[in-house]
């Protein structure tokens, strides 16, 4: 994680250099109070203007350096946050779908909640820790030179201020882990509720889900409060020690001044200077506790950053999609595909049929490369290698909160004519024409898609990309009969495409458009035939 400090080298190096200079200026400003107080008590009228001018100079320099240092810190943290979130999001997009689906942690929570927690409690704390160390070094060295006795008392109080927060570190760490897990649970609940809002409304289950939200929300805020209380107590105890140190400085310094061993101005100067010793002793334990408290959250981020990207599909020089004893099971279950062996010929069209739950969709995702075989193998023809070689279109299609053009093109440089042609092939010409902004209309806001429109929009994405292998999964399930027939005919007319269509209903007209029908039962291939077989 330390490498993120290099995302903005200008701000990073500037901060590293500015901090010691600022701390040195603060020490000099604290010391400049001594001649001011002493000159007033001694009634040195002639010397006072010069002394006051020096005092004002060091004060203004101290304030200006603090401003520069804070600006550099905020700029550096901004670039760190941007880089961290981009890397986390990029890692989630690059890894295999199978790895993503198998994770217990919610990537959404890691990218949003956990990334912010790492920024606040790890990166910001390390920067503050660096400043506290320099402040402590300069202030302690100067204080020892001025009064070893007072410095010894301060250090004794400081040791106590270090011990208690360290003991709280492990407890805070456990609470942070619980809080992170609870935030994931809460995010999933809210997302689930919002996506299922039509069902909640039609089933009149508002009270049930409101109660579920109340319980999860209250638990989240309770854990948040416990974390904040623990962190605040560590800070409060350090503040208590800081006050004790300040009082001890004034009392011991006053006694020494009464004995004539130092001036009143020096006592005031040391009391100002001791802030540079006490404040770090107050801050360092709390900062270390904050850094330790997010060790588990940092580990979650590192696990995502270290996730392996999806491996390329296995290709050979043949002209078949060849499955040899391919097997796959969902984690912790017996559901999946068992020893599937078949050779799909390029350019031909196949129907995958079977009862609900027989493994049709799982096989489709396996063939599309979303899942990888536990045993056996799937070899793809070399002609299907590369981007858009193998595409899968499922019934559950996501419509992004973006324009119709971007929803179809998804960042590829297709022309409007190409996009409109793909929409026309998928029976979406009327849908696009009815949008006030046409291709520039933003979907999922005022103009949302029906289930059937979303499925055809997803199909248009695939048609536009002209894949060599296309897997479709129940994409006509939400369509009326005439539209369904036109979509089926369009798919059957695709040339040079290995088409694998998953369906639970087979009509004679549909079967006539396909070269082979494969039947699955309990994850196994139990038979295949053509329309002409008896």
Residue pairs with C-beta under 8 A, 6 or more apart in sequence:
1 118
1 122
1 123
1 298
1 301
1 302
4 80
4 83
4 84
4 123
5 12
5 76
5 80
5 123
5 126
6 12
7 76
7 79
7 80
7 82
7 83
8 75
8 76
8 79
8 80
11 72
11 73
11 75
11 76
11 79
12 76
14 72
15 69
15 72
15 73
15 76
15 127
15 130
16 130
18 65
18 68
18 69
18 72
19 69
19 130
19 131
19 134
20 134
20 138
21 65
22 62
22 65
22 66
22 68
22 69
22 131
23 131
23 134
23 135
23 137
23 138
23 139
23 276
24 138
25 58
25 61
25 62
25 65
26 62
26 135
26 138
26 276
27 138
27 139
27 142
27 273
27 276
28 58
28 62
29 55
29 58
29 59
29 61
29 62
29 272
30 139
30 269
30 272
30 273
30 275
30 276
31 142
31 269
31 273
32 54
32 55
32 58
32 59
32 269
33 55
33 265
33 268
33 269
33 272
34 263
34 265
34 266
34 268
34 269
35 51
35 54
35 55
35 265
36 51
36 52
36 55
36 265
37 263
37 264
37 265
37 268
37 269
38 44
38 263
38 264
38 265
38 266
39 47
39 48
39 51
39 265
40 48
41 263
41 264
41 265
44 51
69 131
73 124
73 127
76 127
77 119
77 123
77 124
77 127
80 119
80 123
81 115
81 116
81 119
84 115
84 118
84 119
84 301
85 111
85 115
87 305
88 107
88 110
88 111
88 115
88 301
88 304
88 305
89 111
91 304
91 305
91 306
91 307
92 100
92 107
92 110
92 111
92 304
92 307
94 307
94 309
94 310
95 307
95 308
95 309
95 310
96 308
96 309
96 310
96 311
96 370
96 372
97 310
97 365
97 370
97 371
98 370
98 371
98 372
99 307
99 308
99 310
100 107
102 331
105 184
105 300
105 304
106 184
106 187
106 188
107 304
108 187
108 191
109 180
109 183
109 184
109 187
110 300
110 301
110 304
112 187
113 180
113 183
113 184
113 187
114 180
114 297
114 300
114 301
115 301
117 176
117 180
117 294
117 297
118 294
118 297
118 298
118 301
121 290
121 291
121 293
121 294
121 297
122 290
122 291
122 294
122 298
125 287
125 290
125 291
126 287
126 291
128 283
128 287
129 283
129 284
129 287
129 288
129 291
132 279
132 280
132 283
132 284
132 287
133 280
133 284
135 276
135 279
135 280
136 276
136 277
136 280
136 281
136 284
138 276
139 273
139 274
139 275
139 276
139 277
139 280
140 151
140 155
140 276
140 277
142 273
143 150
143 151
143 154
143 270
143 273
143 274
143 277
144 151
146 266
146 269
146 270
146 273
147 253
147 256
147 262
147 270
149 252
149 256
150 248
150 249
150 252
150 253
150 256
150 270
150 274
151 277
153 245
153 248
153 249
153 252
154 245
154 248
154 249
154 274
154 277
154 278
154 281
155 277
157 241
157 244
157 245
157 248
157 278
157 281
158 241
158 245
158 277
158 278
158 281
160 241
161 237
161 238
161 240
161 241
161 242
161 281
161 282
161 285
162 281
162 284
162 285
164 234
164 237
164 285
165 234
165 237
165 238
165 285
165 286
165 288
165 289
166 285
166 288
166 289
168 230
168 233
168 234
168 289
169 288
169 289
169 292
169 293
170 292
171 230
172 227
172 230
172 231
172 234
172 289
172 290
172 292
172 293
173 292
173 293
173 294
173 295
173 296
175 223
175 226
175 227
175 230
175 293
176 227
176 293
176 294
176 296
176 297
177 296
177 297
178 223
179 220
179 223
179 224
179 227
180 296
180 297
180 300
182 216
182 219
182 220
182 223
183 220
185 216
186 216
186 217
186 219
186 220
189 212
189 213
189 216
190 213
193 200
193 209
193 212
193 213
199 205
200 206
200 209
227 293
231 286
231 289
231 290
231 293
234 285
234 286
234 289
235 282
235 286
238 281
238 282
238 283
238 285
238 286
239 282
241 278
241 281
241 282
242 278
242 279
242 281
242 282
245 274
245 277
245 278
245 281
246 271
246 274
246 275
246 278
249 267
249 270
249 271
249 274
250 267
250 271
253 262
253 266
253 267
253 270
253 271
254 267
256 262
256 267
257 263
257 264
257 266
257 267
310 369
311 372
312 385
313 369
313 378
313 380
313 384
313 385
313 389
313 390
314 377
314 378
314 379
314 380
315 379
315 380
315 381
315 382
315 384
315 385
316 322
316 379
316 380
316 381
316 382
317 381
317 382
318 379
318 381
318 382
319 345
319 346
319 381
319 383
320 343
320 344
320 345
320 346
320 379
320 381
321 343
321 344
321 346
321 367
321 378
321 379
321 380
321 381
321 384
321 469
321 498
322 343
322 344
322 378
322 379
323 340
323 341
323 342
323 343
323 344
323 367
323 376
323 377
323 378
324 341
324 376
324 377
324 378
324 379
325 339
325 340
325 341
325 375
325 376
325 377
326 337
326 339
326 340
326 341
326 366
326 373
326 375
326 376
326 377
326 378
327 336
327 337
327 338
327 339
327 340
327 373
327 374
327 375
327 376
328 336
328 337
328 362
328 366
328 371
328 372
328 373
328 374
329 335
329 336
329 337
329 374
330 336
330 362
335 357
335 359
335 362
335 523
336 359
336 362
336 523
337 359
337 362
337 363
337 366
337 523
337 524
338 522
338 523
338 524
339 376
339 524
340 363
340 366
340 376
340 523
340 524
340 525
341 376
341 525
342 518
342 525
342 528
344 350
344 367
344 498
344 500
345 498
345 515
346 381
346 383
346 384
346 468
346 469
346 496
346 498
347 495
347 496
347 497
347 498
348 498
348 499
348 515
348 516
349 491
349 492
349 498
349 499
349 500
349 501
349 513
349 514
349 515
349 516
350 498
350 499
350 500
350 501
350 514
350 515
350 516
350 517
350 518
351 501
351 502
351 503
351 506
351 510
351 511
351 514
351 516
351 517
351 518
352 360
352 363
352 364
352 500
352 501
352 502
352 503
352 518
352 520
353 360
353 503
353 504
353 506
353 517
353 518
353 519
353 520
354 360
354 504
354 519
354 520
354 521
355 504
355 521
356 504
358 520
358 521
358 522
358 523
359 520
359 522
359 523
359 524
360 473
360 502
360 504
360 520
361 394
361 473
361 474
361 502
362 371
362 523
363 502
363 520
363 523
364 392
364 394
364 471
364 473
364 500
364 502
365 371
365 392
365 471
366 372
366 373
366 378
367 378
367 390
367 392
367 469
367 471
367 500
368 390
368 391
368 392
368 469
368 471
369 390
370 392
380 389
380 390
380 469
381 468
383 389
383 468
384 390
384 467
384 468
384 469
384 498
388 465
388 466
388 467
389 467
389 468
389 469
390 467
390 468
390 469
390 471
391 462
391 465
391 467
391 469
391 470
391 471
392 470
392 471
392 472
392 473
393 455
393 458
393 459
393 461
393 462
393 470
393 471
393 472
393 473
393 475
394 458
394 472
394 473
394 474
394 475
395 455
395 473
395 474
395 475
395 477
395 478
397 454
397 455
397 457
397 458
398 454
398 458
399 407
399 443
399 444
399 448
399 449
399 454
399 457
400 406
400 407
400 443
400 444
401 442
401 443
401 444
401 445
402 442
402 443
403 437
403 439
403 440
403 441
403 442
403 443
404 432
404 435
404 437
404 438
404 439
404 440
404 441
404 443
405 416
405 419
405 439
405 440
407 443
407 457
407 461
408 414
408 419
408 422
408 423
408 457
408 460
408 461
408 464
409 419
409 464
410 461
412 464
412 465
414 464
416 439
418 464
419 439
419 460
419 464
420 429
420 432
420 439
422 460
422 461
422 463
422 464
423 429
423 431
423 432
423 460
425 460
425 463
425 490
426 456
426 457
426 459
426 460
426 463
426 487
426 490
427 456
427 483
427 486
427 487
428 453
428 456
428 457
428 460
431 449
431 453
432 438
432 439
435 441
435 447
441 447
443 449
449 457
450 478
451 478
452 478
452 479
452 480
452 483
455 475
455 476
455 477
455 478
455 479
456 475
456 479
456 487
458 475
459 472
459 475
459 487
462 470
463 490
463 494
466 497
467 497
468 496
468 497
468 498
469 497
469 498
469 500
470 491
470 494
470 497
470 498
470 499
470 500
471 500
471 501
471 502
472 491
472 499
472 500
472 501
472 502
473 502
474 502
474 503
474 504
475 487
476 483
476 484
476 487
476 488
476 503
479 487
485 509
488 509
488 510
488 513
489 513
491 499
491 501
492 499
492 513
492 514
499 514
501 514
503 510
506 517
508 531
511 517
511 531
512 531
514 531
515 530
516 528
516 529
516 530
517 528
517 529
517 530
517 531
518 525
518 527
518 528
519 525
519 526
519 527
519 528
520 526
